[in-house]
Amino acid sequence: MRIQSPSISELHAFVQAARLGSYTQAAETLQVTQGAISRAIARLEEHLGFAVFERQGRHSVLTTAGRQYLDAVAPAVFTIESATQAMRRKREGRHVRLSVPPTLFSHWLIPRLPDFNALHPDTVLSFAPYRRDDPLTSPDIDAWIRIGSMPFPDNLLADYVVGRDLVPICLPQDALSICRPQDLLRRPLLAHTNYPDNWSRWFEKMGCDGPYPAPAADFELVGMLVQAVIAGMGVAVVQRCLIEDDLAAGRIAIPVHRPFQIERGYFLCQPAARPASHALQDFRQWLLDQAQADCLRYAAA
């Protein structure tokens, strides 16, 4: 079949000239001469059989047919360019594929990613589906963020990131009547299904004598646990890093500000036998810097 479409260089010249309204600026953007842009568009018009630009003073303005053609081809040109850049970055080691638990991803990591993109615009981050039973050995994944505690298996390098700080939360209006850790014993306790001992460990650290009341309800996800507190079902103890938005918005409050850390937290894990790319090293350092900033902020609170 005979190819009917123009060359990619002609399409790039056309799209840039249309976007900028100037052959000269298009030439500067594409790092070619103005004559090259003019010749490419002339070839395009000859190929199409109609004019795509008309001159109005010093500017090149799209014709009606040119506008219609631009609307049709510009998305495809940008898609090809983006895909090409992504593949080049991947081959140059500027691509990092990660697996992150959904709760940490949505509540902590995503709000910070614009900062990483601003610092490392040439690095492409992609995210693999989260698997709770993942053995952390896939060659298609560069690193994993997982909840756990030291020591990790010898085949993994693990850096602690966040998640060890546990805090009690309640409704803001209830915080006024909670002055001591013991005051929480008189409230309905809400627990995380997978970590039912968080309350007893927190009370013991605070010096509260047992026995402690059984949880009034438990929830599998931290998001559900927080929503239950907001709904007025009771109080909960959760990881500080997962509630920043709700705290800032005034939906919940921390009634007792006493530091308490558990050994369990979120760790960045990577295979010990696989050299880390420069992009992964950049991501690791950025991640640890973000975590350190959190530590300083929590200490000042």
Long-range contacts (C-beta under 8 A, 24 or more apart in sequence): 6-43, 6-44, 6-47, 6-48, 7-43, 8-77, 8-80, 9-40, 10-40, 10-41, 10-43, 10-44, 10-47, 11-44, 11-73, 11-77, 12-40, 12-77, 13-37, 13-40, 13-41, 13-44, 14-40, 14-41, 14-44, 14-52, 14-69, 14-70, 14-73, 15-70, 15-73, 15-74, 15-77, 15-78, 17-41, 17-53, 17-60, 18-52, 18-53, 18-62, 18-66, 18-70, 18-74, 21-59, 21-60, 21-61, 22-59, 22-60, 23-60, 86-124, 89-122, 89-123, 89-124, 89-279, 90-124, 93-277, 93-278, 93-279, 94-122, 94-123, 94-124, 94-277, 94-278, 94-279, 95-123, 95-124, 95-126, 95-279, 96-123, 96-124, 96-125, 96-126, 96-142, 96-143, 96-277, 96-279, 96-280, 96-283, 97-125, 97-126, 97-127, 97-128, 97-140, 97-141, 97-142, 98-125, 98-126, 98-127, 98-128, 98-141, 98-142, 98-143, 98-144, 98-145, 98-283, 99-127, 99-128, 99-129, 99-130, 99-131, 99-134, 99-141, 99-143, 99-144, 99-145, 100-127, 100-130, 100-144, 100-145, 101-130, 101-145, 101-146, 101-147, 101-266, 102-130, 103-221, 103-222, 103-223, 103-242, 104-145, 104-147, 104-162, 104-163, 104-241, 104-242, 104-266, 105-130, 106-223, 107-222, 107-223, 107-241, 107-242, 107-243, 107-244, 107-245, 108-162, 108-241, 108-242, 108-244, 109-145, 111-244, 111-245, 112-290, 115-286, 115-290, 116-283, 116-286, 119-282, 119-286, 120-279, 120-282, 120-283, 120-286, 123-279, 123-282, 123-283, 125-283, 136-269, 136-271, 137-271, 142-270, 142-276, 142-277, 142-280, 143-268, 143-269, 143-270, 143-276, 143-280, 143-283, 143-284, 144-268, 144-269, 144-270, 145-266, 145-267, 145-268, 145-269, 146-266, 146-267, 146-269, 147-264, 147-265, 147-266, 147-267, 148-264, 148-265, 148-267, 149-263, 149-264, 149-265, 150-263, 152-267, 152-269, 154-272, 155-271, 155-272, 155-273, 156-269, 156-270, 156-271, 156-272, 157-269, 157-270, 157-271, 157-272, 158-267, 158-268, 158-269, 159-267, 159-268, 159-284, 159-287, 159-288, 160-265, 160-266, 160-267, 160-291, 161-265, 161-266, 161-267, 161-268, 161-287, 161-288, 161-291, 162-239, 162-241, 162-265, 162-266, 162-291, 162-294, 163-239, 163-241, 163-242, 163-264, 163-265, 163-266, 164-239, 164-261, 164-262, 164-263, 164-264, 164-265, 165-239, 165-240, 165-241, 165-259, 165-260, 165-261, 165-298, 166-198, 166-201, 166-202, 166-237, 166-238, 166-239, 166-240, 166-260, 166-261, 166-262, 167-237, 167-238, 167-240, 167-243, 167-254, 167-256, 167-257, 167-260, 168-202, 168-235, 168-236, 168-237, 168-254, 168-255, 168-256, 169-226, 169-229, 169-235, 169-236, 169-237, 169-238, 169-243, 169-246, 169-252, 169-253, 169-254, 169-255, 170-229, 170-235, 170-252, 170-253, 170-255, 171-229, 171-230, 171-232, 171-252, 171-253, 172-250, 172-251, 172-252, 172-253, 174-235, 174-253, 174-255, 175-253, 175-254, 175-255, 178-255, 178-256, 180-256, 181-206, 181-207, 181-208, 181-256, 181-258, 182-208, 183-255, 184-235, 184-255, 184-256, 185-212, 185-213, 187-234, 187-235, 188-216, 188-217, 188-233, 188-234, 188-235, 189-213, 189-214, 189-215, 189-216, 189-234, 189-235, 189-236, 190-215, 190-216, 190-217, 190-218, 190-219, 190-225, 190-228, 190-229, 190-233, 190-234, 190-235, 190-236, 191-215, 191-217, 191-218, 191-219, 191-225, 191-236, 192-218, 192-219, 192-220, 192-222, 192-225, 192-236, 192-238, 193-218, 193-219, 193-220, 194-220, 195-264, 198-237, 198-262, 199-237, 201-262, 202-237, 202-260, 205-258, 205-260, 206-256, 206-258, 206-260, 226-251, 226-252, 239-265, 240-298, 241-266, 241-294, 257-301, 259-298
